[in-house]
Amino acid sequence: MKGIVEERAVDLGEYIVKNNTTVRAAAKKFGISKSTVHMDVSQRLKRLNPPLYTEVRKVLDTNKAQRHIRGGLATREKYKNM
């Protein structure tokens, strides 16, 4: 089990950087919870692959800064179609 978790953390990190995706999308793709994705990319990946962790952190920070915009657009679309 130990090796599988480390591999998953690296795979998640590579997926997030390659696709510039959100935690939610990565969790859905890998079939795991958002909490597990956060644990893997924030703690395990930092220990296993620091350069990849830095790249993932940049993507996640960008997503966090933009999420209020995406939420507003989703609400706008919801009421626009009514």
N, C-alpha and C positions, 0 to 999 in steps of 0.2 A: 504493500500500500504506500510506503514511503516514497518510492521512486515515481509512482503514478502522480502524486500530488505535485511534485516538483516539475514534472513534464507538463502537467496541466497549466501550472502557473506561467511557464515559458510560452506555451502555446497560446494562452490567453493574451499575454503581453504582445506577442507577435501579431495576433489577430487584430487587437485594438489599434496598434500602430499602422498596420497595413491598410486597414479599412477605415481608419479614423472614426471609429464607432463609439457608441456609448456603453456604459456598464450594462444597462438593461438589454441592449441588443446582443452584447457578448454573452450574457447569461442565457438568453433565449437560444442562441446558436449552439452553445455547449450543453444546454439542458441542465443548468445548475442555477442556484439562487444568486441574487445580486450581492448578498452578503458574502457568499463564497468567492465571487469575482473580486470584490473589494479586498478580502483577506489575501487572496492569491497575489494580486498585483500590487498591493501596498506593503505587505509584510514579507511574504515568501520571495517574491520577485526581487525585492530590494536586496535580499541576502544572496540570492542565486545569480542574478545578472544585473548589476548596478547600471550599466549603460542602457540596457533595455528598459529598466525601471524609469530612468530619466526621460526617455522618449514617451513612455506610457503616461507618466505624470503630466507632461506637456499636453497631450491629447485630452486627458481627463480634466485638466484645469481649464482648457478651452471650452470643453463641453459644459463644465459647471458655469462658466461665465456666460454662456449663450442659452442656458436652459430657460431662463425667464422669457426670452424672446420666443423660443419654440412653444412654450406654454401659452403665450398670448396669441400666437398664430393659430394654435389648435382651438382655442376658445373662439376666436374670430370666425374660423371656418364652421364651427358648430352652430353659431347663431346666424351666420350668413345663409346657411342652407335651410333655415326654418321658414 
